[in-house]
Amino acid sequence: MLLYLFDILSREYSVFNVFRYLTFRGICGVLTSLSICFVLGPLMIRKLSHYQIGQTVRQDGPPTHFEKVGTPTMGGALILISVLLSTLLWADLTNRFVWVVLFTCLSFGVIGWVDDYRKLVDKNPRGIGARNKFLWQSICGLGAALFLYLSAQSDIELSLIVPIFKEVAVYLGPFYIVLAYLAILPTVLVAGGLGIFAYATGHSVFAPYLAIPYIPGTGEVLVFCAALVGAGLGFLWFNTYPAQVFMGDIGALALGASLGVVAVAVRQEIAFLIMGGIFVIETASVILQVASYKLVGKRLFRMAPLHHHFELKGWPEPRVSVRFWILSLILVLIGLATLKIR
């Protein structure tokens, strides 16, 4: 939005040419979303507390979690507002990749909001129900995948890029929709890493130099990723131990899906799985726990997701969080290293 204003102003005042640089607008995106979080965060926490929209805790969970009962949740709305406003302000709104990422972020956020609302306000422990949630996630995910498939302007946009091997690009054809759907269904460090991939993929000089596919327009997704980094840091300001607010499904669904569609847009699904390894492991731990219990009647972990297992083993929650952050940073660096190991 502001890009058009500064483009007009740059015709008279050359100083405004700086806003044409994607990297500069990315920095502006980080600072803008961070500022929005700082301004709206305290107000949102007070409102959530006033309406008693508080966290519920499983009775079989770690004892340290019982003190979280009543802590405001649905704070992911703060991230959504910050990311959407910042992206709309600083991104090129004629770019198709920007709009499909925004659609995914907002649509999955709405699904999460409805689920949280029914659980916390209507006191329905099932929320919208697993089947309904999966149905609506599938509709939105397939919608985004179909849009990317139909709007593709070259075969490389529909190919699976394998990290490390510079010549390996498997054309997927219609199967692209299936892969995109799976990637979208599955956050600050990963957003930063994907932002770098987006910038390089959309850069006509860096893409050939790094032996990755050049896809015009994907660089603009950097602004969204930057806004997500800023919003994530802003939310962490209020979420750090002891948390003043929790994210809820409204944030978790929106962030996971939007990062997935960014990975699909820049053709880095495998790198995304590496960088988001912690999320993959957490999800896998739940699947394995349920499967093991139903098949053989035994639990593999003391509790799933995996971070609860370590808490029940006696690790303090801050230690679990910090160690998972460190592992996430390592995985993101490994993912980024694939840019040069080809």
N, C-alpha and C positions, 0 to 999 in steps of 0.2 A: 504493500500500500504506500509506504513512505518512499519506496524506490521510484515511483512515478513522480512524486513531488520533487525529490532531489535531482531526478533526471532533467526536469524542467529548469530548476534553479541552476544546474551545472552549465546551462547554455549561456548564462550571464555571469556566473561566479564559479571559477574553475575549482575552488576549494571543495565544492560538493561532488566532484568527480570521484572522491575517495569512496563514496557509497556505492559505486559501481563494482567495487572489488568484493567478491564473494566472501573472502576471509574476513574483511572488515565487518560486513553485515553479520557474519557468524558470531564475531565477538559482541556486536551489538545485541544479537539474539540472546546470548548467555546473560549479559548484564541486564537486559530488559526483563527476562523471565525471572531472574534472581530478585530484581527489585520488586516485581509484582508479588512474589512470594513473601517478601519481607513486609510489604504494605498490607496485603490481604490476610496473611497468615494469622496474626493475633485476632483479627475480627472474626475469621472463620472458626477458629477454635472456641471463641466465646459463644458464637451462635450454636455450634454443635453441642457445647456444654449446656447452654440454656435449654435446648430442646431435648436434652438427655439422650442424644444419639451416641451411645457409648459402646465400648468393646465388650463382647462376651468371651468367656474362656472355657475351654473344655475341662470337665472335672477330672479327667485322667491325664491332664497335661502337667508340665513341670510346675512345682509348687511356687516358683518365683513369678509365674504368670498370673496368679490370683490377684496380685496387687494391681494388675492392669484393668480389672473389671471397672467399667464406667468411663475409662479414658476415651475421649472423643475419637470416632472413626469416620470413614468416608472423607478423610482428608485428601484423598487422591483427586478430589474435585479441584483443589488448589493447584495441583500440577497441571491438570487439563486446562484450566483457565489461563495459567501462565504460558503454557506451550502454545495454545491456540492464538492468544493475543499477540505474543511475540512473533510467531511465524507469520501471521497476517500482516504485521507491521513491517517486517524486514525481508520477506521472501518475494520472489517474482511470482505474482499470482496468475500469470499466463502459463505457468509450468505445470504440466499434467502430473508429474511425480509428486509435487507439493500437495496437490488436491487429493490424490489417492491416499497419501499418508495421513492427511488431516481427516479424511472420511473414515479411515480405519480407526484412528485414535478416538474420534468422537463417537462413532457407532459402538465400538466395544466399551467405551466409557459409559454410554447410556445403558447398555446391558448390565454392566457392573453396578450402576447407580440404582436401577430397578431392583436388582438382587439384594443389594445392601439395604435399600429402603424397606423392602418387605421383611427382611430379617430383623432390622433394628427398630423400625417404626411400627410396622404392622405386627411385630412379634411372631412372625411366621418363620420357624427355624429352617424350613426348606428353601426360603427365598422364592425364586421363580421356578425352582426345581431343576435337577441336573439335565433332564431331557430338554426342557424349554431353553435352558441356557445354551446347551450344545446346538440346538436347532438354530437359534438366532445368531450364535457365533459362526455357525456354518454358512448361513445366508450372507452375513456381512463379509466373511472371509472369502467365500466363493465370488462375491460381487467384486471385491478388490482384485482377486486373481484374474477374473474374466476381463475386467477393464484393462489390466496390464497386458493381457494376452492379445486382446483386440486392438489395442493402441500401439502395439510394438511396431517399430519402424525398420527393424533389421533382424536377421536370424540370430545375431549374437544376444539379443534381448531375450530370446527363448531358449538359450543354451545353458547347460550346467557347467559352471567353471570350477575346475578342480585345482585347489591351491598347490603350489610348488611346481606343477607341470604346466609350463607356459603354453604348450601346443594343444593341451587337452581341453576341448570344449564340446560337450555332448549336446547335440540339438535335440530338444525335447518334444517339439511340436505341441499337440493338444495336451500331452502329459504335463506340460508346464503348469497348467491350471491346478493339477493335483499337487505338484510339489509346492507351488505357491500357497495353496490352501493349508498344507501341513506346516509350512514355515510361519504363516500368519497366526495360526492357532496357538502355538506354544506359549542395574539398569542405567546408572549414570556412566559407568566406565564403558559399558557395551555401546551406549549411545555415542560416546566420544569416539570410540574405535570405528563404528559404522560411519560416523560423520567424516572421518579421514578417508575411508573407502569411497564414500559418495563424492567427495571433492576430487579425488584422484581419478575416479571413473568418468567424471564429467569434464576432465581437463584434457584438451587435445594434445598437450605436450607430455604431461606426467603419465597418462594412461599407456601410450606406446613405450615410454621409457621403463615403466614398471612391468610391462608385458601383461597388462590386464585389459579387458575389453573397454573400448571407448564408447560410451553411451551418452550422446549429447543431452543435456538437460538434467542429468542426475546430480550434478554438482549442487544444484539449488537445494537439494534435500539437506545439505550441510546446515542450512539455517534452522530447519526443524530439529535436527540432532543437537545443534548448539542450544536451542531454546530448551530442549529436554534436559540437557546437562545443567543449565542454569536453574530450571524448575526443580530438578532432582536435588541439587545442592541446597536450594531454598527450603525444600520440604525437609531435608535432613537436619536443617537448623532447628526445626521444631520436633523432629522425630528422634533425635539422638537421646540416648539413655539418660534419665528416665523419660520416656516419650510423652509429649504433650498431645499428640494426635497420631492416629494410625491411618494407613492408606485406604484399606478396604478394597473390595473388588472393583470399584469404579476406577481406581488408579492402576491396580495390578493387571486387569484385563486390557485396558487401554495401552499401557506401556508395552506389555508383551506383544500385542498384536501389531502396534505401530512399528516397533523395532523389527518384527518379522517382515513386514511389507517393505521396509527400507532395505533389508538384506536381499529381498527378492528383486527390488528395483535395480540395485547395483550388482546383481548376479553374484552374491557372495553368501549363499545359504550355508555352505560348509564352514566358511570362516565364522559365520554367525553362531553355528553350533559350538565351535571351539571357544569363541569369546564369551558366549553365554553358557559355558559349561556348568556353572553353579546352578543355573535354573534347570538345566537338563538333568543334572544329578538329583536335585530336589524333587523334580517331577517323577523321575524314574524310581526314586525311593518309595514314593507313595504307591506307584503301580506295583512294584515288587512286593511291598508289604501286604497289599490287599490280595494279590495273587497267591502269595505264600500262605496267608491265613485261610483263604478259601479252599486251596488245594490240599494242604497238609496240616492245617490247623495250628501252624506255628508262625510267630512273627520274626522277621529277619532283624528288625530294629526295635529298640525299646519303644520308640514312637516315631511316626512319620508326619511331616517331612523330616529329612535327615538332620536338620539343625536341632530339632527337638530331642533327637537321640543323644546328641552330645550334651545338651542341657541336663537330661536325666542321668547322664554319667557323672555329673558334677561340675561341668564347665560353667562358669558364670556367663550370663547372656552377653555382656559386652565383649568377652573373650571370643565367643562364637562369632559374633558380628564382625569383629575386626579381622579375625582369621579368614572368614569367608570373603571379606573385602580384599585381603591380600591375595587370596587365590584367584579372585576375579581379575585383579590387576595383572597377575601373571598370565592368565589365560588370554586377556585382551592383548598383551604384548606378544604372545605367541601368534595370535591371529594376525596382528599387524606385521609380524616378521615374515608372514607368507607373501607380503608384497614384494620382498626382495629375494626370497628363496625360490627361484623359478628357473 
